[in-house]
Amino acid sequence: MRADSDGSDRTNDRKHASPQSLSIGNAAADVSSVLDDGQSKDTHNSHTRRCRAKVNLKFQELLSILPTPPPKTGIKHKAQILDYAIRVYRDIHARKTLLEAELALSSRSQLNAWVDGIVLRSISLQDALAPYLSLICTKGGWKYSEAWIPAQQPIPSQPVRGKVEAVSGESNVLTPTTLLSGPTARLRLGLAVIPSLGNTDDPDLQTKLERFRDKSRAYQCKARVDLPGRVMCTMRPEWLPSLNDQEAFQRAHLAHNANLVVCFGVPVFICGHIAAVAVFFDTDQRAYDAKCVDLADNISGLLGNAFGASTKFRK
């Protein structure tokens, strides 16, 4: 029987192919694979070089639009350029925040408009207090601020954006039942604001203040205990010239670690009752500043009255 010319003969040819011919074929395949790998690496390297060139151009462009660095700063490397850009941005943002504060405080009508706008945009007392804390910090140069509110709910293990809630837990706005009253009332940290610090002598200050804020969430203030508790009971502002005394300020060790040395607190009234206590801190020692305290107290009064008169408070 004759073998099929299109099948068996080719099969036999493959079976009886010489080792030399197979080696040549394999070598050719290996050479082709090496060439393909080389071309792929060349393409990758070329792409990498182009990307690096673009990045270098962008860094040069960034350096060209930044203000001229101070003499002998030696800003050449990318990390130095980024660090300088961050410092410039912080300064610009701090100046912008200060200008906004100056505008809000430029006249009585401007201040009233600012307060009305805050209340209109706020769905809770904490929402309204955040820009107030920032305003006082910016105007007075305070490094850190916080608002203490009724401790109606258990403190969560993780920081959350809380609301001032009614005792029933059904309302997301402050109602008269949550206003501070009675000797058993307790306060907890409701929110904290770290203003635009700009460039400080301590590059780690932001981190220290954030750590102080986070560790403060575990604390509560009883009536007449600690600065927030005393302000709650006396219903008057209080200036604390030193934070070293554990009895006067229960977070003394935390304040020491954050370089905080002085603070003052003011009550926030709504319809004649204290609804919160605002506290402002600094890392530099200060003498009593009546003008600053009066400003914080007066604006908290305006804000509390406006919030109390809003329809959200009556719901």
Buried (B, 14 or more C-beta within 10 A) or exposed (E): EEEEEEEEEEEEEEEEEEEEEEEEEEEEEEEEEEEEEEEEEEEEEEEEEEEEEEEEEEBEEBBEEBEEBEEEEEBEEEEBBEEBBEBBEBBEEBEEBBEBBEEBBEEEEEBEEBBBEBBEEBEBBBBBBBBBBBBBBBBBBBBBBBBBBBBBEEBEEEEEEBBBBBEEEEBEBBBBEBBBBEEEBBBBBBBBBBBBBBEEEEEEBBEBBBBBBBBBBEBBBBBEBBBBBBBBBEEEBBBBBEBEEEEBBBBBEBBEEBBBBBBBBBBBBBEEBBBBBBBBBBBEEBEEBEEBBEBBBEBBBBBBBBBBEBEBBEE
